[in-house]
Amino acid sequence: MKRFVSLILGSVLVFGNAVTAFAQDGWVVKDSSNSVKETADKLVAIIEKAPPKLFARIEHHRGAEKAGLELEEATLIIFGAPPIGTPIMQQNIKAGLDLPVRVLIWDEGGQTKIGYLDPQALKARYAIEGADGSFEKMAGAVGKFTDGAAAAE
């Protein structure tokens, strides 16, 4: 009986966390306690203090605005570390379409979301055998960075 209760409590904890971070179509999506801009600013600050290099910050809504169109606030942050991404691309150069890492931050009905492609989905998409260490490092870093960006001020 004690094992059953432990199993149930463990399941509740696992599924309880799924509310704020879940995988859908290979994506990991989290709720952020901050606005889109604040979340993007926090993510950029985290990246700039760590080994990965920030490659780009694209504010999709600004591009739409310049074209005379409306779009909910959405910012794409692109960053990476060649020592992590290169072994993946050595296994399958086509993975370069999804590398460096891309994190999308957007407003969805007043709730800020932060999402990215799960590194294991990337591995499966390109049928990569090996480079496990790179995928583990990537998953750890992007998970930690996005958790930090989504955390309340």
Secondary structure, 3 states (H helix, E strand, C coil): CHHHHHHHHHHHHHHHHCCCEEEECCEEEEEECCCHHHHHHHHHHHHHHCCCEEEEEEEHHHHHHHCCCCCCCEEEEEEECHHHHHHHHHHCHHHHHCCCEEEEEEEECCEEEEEEECHHHHHHHCCCCCCHHHHHHHHHHHHHHHHHHHCCC
